[in-house]
Amino acid sequence: MTDQGPTSAGDDLPGKPTSASRTTLSHIMTAADTNLLGTVHGGVIMKLVDDAAGAVAGRHSGGPAVTASMDEMAFLLPVRVGDLVHVHALCNWTGRTSMEIGVRVEAERWNESTPAQQVGSAYLVFAAVDADGKPRAVPPVLPETERDKRRFEEAQIRRTHRLARRRAIRELREQRPSE
């Protein structure tokens, strides 16, 4: 059986709509979050991204889930001390035991009424695990809007590329003698 999404993801589990696990995490950035340039350290943003994505994965799968990979973490604009950062996360796609979580990071000045700007984005893959750390089935995600459907289709493309990249690297390593 292939890991292709709603038809194979947790065949015996009822599907869950995208909105059931959508999450926003907000945090005010302080001086403790800065790097040597005086802006917020990318690792701080990455932790917030992983935290929000983990909450979505746990909600969607109905239990523990672990980060398997992070794809395409893009930092679009610097985040500054005093910015109120909003990390919006949702389940884009599900396989049999894995989920792709899409994350959009926005920032706004805590003391201004200007709209938030997108400052980053990422895609993370989480694997649902049982109490023994073994993979467990996840319910299929049910895209609700046209945007959700587009994200689902794009996630399938990213998954295909991830698997092809891993396969190509494995084949290359098998062709070369140990170094």
C-alpha positions as CSV (number, residue, x, y, z in Angstrom):
1,M,0.0,0.0,0.0
2,T,1.3,3.5,-0.8
3,D,1.3,6.4,1.6
4,Q,-0.8,8.7,-0.6
5,G,-3.1,10.6,1.7
6,P,-6.8,10.4,2.5
7,T,-7.4,7.0,0.8
8,S,-4.6,5.3,2.7
9,A,-4.0,7.4,5.8
10,G,-5.5,5.5,8.7
11,D,-8.0,3.6,6.5
12,D,-10.1,2.7,9.5
13,L,-9.9,6.1,11.2
14,P,-12.4,8.9,10.4
15,G,-10.9,11.9,8.7
16,K,-10.4,15.2,10.4
17,P,-10.9,18.6,8.7
18,T,-8.0,21.0,8.4
19,S,-9.7,23.3,10.8
20,A,-9.7,20.7,13.6
21,S,-6.0,21.1,14.4
22,R,-5.1,24.5,13.0
23,T,-3.1,26.4,15.7
24,T,-1.6,29.8,16.3
25,L,1.2,30.4,18.7
26,S,2.1,34.0,19.6
27,H,5.2,35.2,21.4
28,I,6.8,38.6,22.1
29,M,10.5,38.7,21.3
30,T,12.8,39.9,24.0
31,A,16.5,40.7,24.2
32,A,17.1,37.1,25.3
33,D,16.1,36.0,21.8
34,T,18.6,38.0,19.9
35,N,21.7,37.0,17.9
36,L,25.0,38.9,17.5
37,L,23.4,41.2,14.9
38,G,20.7,42.4,17.4
39,T,17.8,40.7,15.6
40,V,16.0,37.6,16.7
41,H,18.0,34.4,16.3
42,G,16.8,32.1,13.6
43,G,16.9,29.2,16.0
44,V,14.4,30.9,18.3
45,I,12.0,31.2,15.3
46,M,12.7,27.6,14.4
47,K,11.8,26.4,17.9
48,L,8.5,28.3,17.8
49,V,7.8,26.8,14.3
50,D,8.5,23.3,15.7
51,D,6.4,23.9,18.8
52,A,3.4,25.1,16.8
53,A,3.8,22.3,14.2
54,G,4.1,19.8,17.0
55,A,0.8,21.0,18.5
56,V,-1.0,20.6,15.2
57,A,0.5,17.1,14.6
58,G,-0.5,16.0,18.1
59,R,-4.0,17.4,17.7
60,H,-4.5,15.9,14.3
61,S,-3.1,12.5,15.1
62,G,-4.8,12.3,18.6
63,G,-1.5,11.7,20.5
64,P,2.2,12.0,20.4
65,A,4.0,12.9,17.2
66,V,7.7,13.5,16.6
67,T,9.5,15.8,14.1
68,A,10.8,13.7,11.3
69,S,12.1,16.5,9.0
70,M,11.9,20.2,8.3
71,D,11.8,21.4,4.7
72,E,12.2,24.8,3.2
73,M,12.6,26.9,6.3
74,A,12.6,30.4,4.8
75,F,13.5,33.6,6.6
76,L,11.9,36.4,4.6
77,L,12.5,39.4,6.9
78,P,14.3,40.0,10.2
79,V,12.4,39.8,13.5
80,R,13.3,42.5,16.1
81,V,13.1,42.7,19.8
82,G,9.6,43.9,20.7
83,D,8.0,42.1,17.8
84,L,4.9,40.1,18.5
85,V,5.4,36.9,16.4
86,H,2.5,34.8,15.3
87,V,3.2,31.2,14.2
88,H,0.2,29.8,12.2
89,A,0.3,26.1,11.6
90,L,-2.0,23.5,10.0
91,C,-1.9,20.0,8.7
92,N,-1.5,20.1,4.9
93,W,-1.3,16.4,4.1
94,T,-1.4,12.9,5.8
95,G,0.1,9.6,4.9
96,R,-0.3,6.3,6.8
97,T,1.7,7.4,9.8
98,S,3.1,10.8,8.8
99,M,1.8,14.3,8.4
100,E,3.1,17.4,6.7
101,I,2.5,20.6,8.7
102,G,2.7,23.9,7.0
103,V,3.8,27.0,9.0
104,R,3.5,30.7,8.3
105,V,5.4,33.1,10.6
106,E,4.2,36.7,10.9
107,A,5.5,39.6,13.0
108,E,4.1,42.9,14.1
109,R,5.3,45.6,16.4
110,W,3.7,45.1,19.8
111,N,3.0,48.8,20.3
112,E,1.8,49.8,16.8
113,S,-1.4,49.2,14.9
114,T,0.3,48.2,11.6
115,P,-0.6,44.9,10.1
116,A,1.6,41.8,10.7
117,Q,4.1,41.0,7.9
118,Q,5.1,37.5,6.9
119,V,8.6,36.9,8.1
120,G,9.0,33.2,7.4
121,S,7.6,29.9,6.4
122,A,8.4,26.2,6.7
123,Y,7.1,22.7,6.1
124,L,7.7,20.0,8.7
125,V,7.0,16.3,8.6
126,F,5.9,14.6,11.8
127,A,5.5,10.9,12.5
128,A,2.8,9.8,14.9
129,V,4.1,7.4,17.6
130,D,2.6,5.2,20.2
131,A,3.7,4.9,23.9
132,D,6.6,2.6,22.8
133,G,7.8,5.1,20.1
134,K,6.5,2.9,17.3
135,P,4.7,4.5,14.3
136,R,0.9,4.6,14.5
137,A,-1.8,5.4,12.0
138,V,-3.1,8.9,11.6
139,P,-6.5,10.0,10.4
140,P,-6.7,11.4,6.9
141,V,-6.8,15.2,6.7
142,L,-9.9,16.5,4.9
143,P,-9.1,19.8,3.1
144,E,-12.0,22.2,3.5
145,T,-11.2,25.2,1.3
146,E,-9.7,25.6,-2.1
147,R,-6.5,26.9,-0.4
148,D,-6.5,23.7,1.7
149,K,-6.8,21.6,-1.4
150,R,-4.0,23.4,-3.1
151,R,-1.8,22.9,0.0
152,F,-2.6,19.2,0.0
153,E,-1.6,18.8,-3.6
154,E,1.6,20.9,-3.1
155,A,2.4,18.7,-0.1
156,Q,2.2,15.6,-2.2
157,I,4.7,17.1,-4.7
158,R,7.1,17.9,-1.8
159,R,6.8,14.4,-0.5
160,T,7.5,12.9,-3.9
161,H,10.6,15.1,-4.1
162,R,11.8,14.2,-0.6
163,L,11.5,10.5,-1.3
164,A,13.3,10.8,-4.7
165,R,16.1,12.9,-3.1
166,R,16.6,10.3,-0.4
167,R,16.6,7.4,-2.9
168,A,19.1,9.2,-5.2
169,I,21.4,9.9,-2.3
170,R,21.2,6.3,-1.1
171,E,21.9,5.0,-4.6
172,L,24.9,7.3,-4.9
173,R,26.3,6.1,-1.6
174,E,25.8,2.5,-2.6
175,Q,27.8,3.0,-5.8
176,R,30.8,4.6,-4.1
177,P,33.2,2.6,-1.9
178,S,33.3,3.6,1.8
179,E,35.4,6.7,2.4
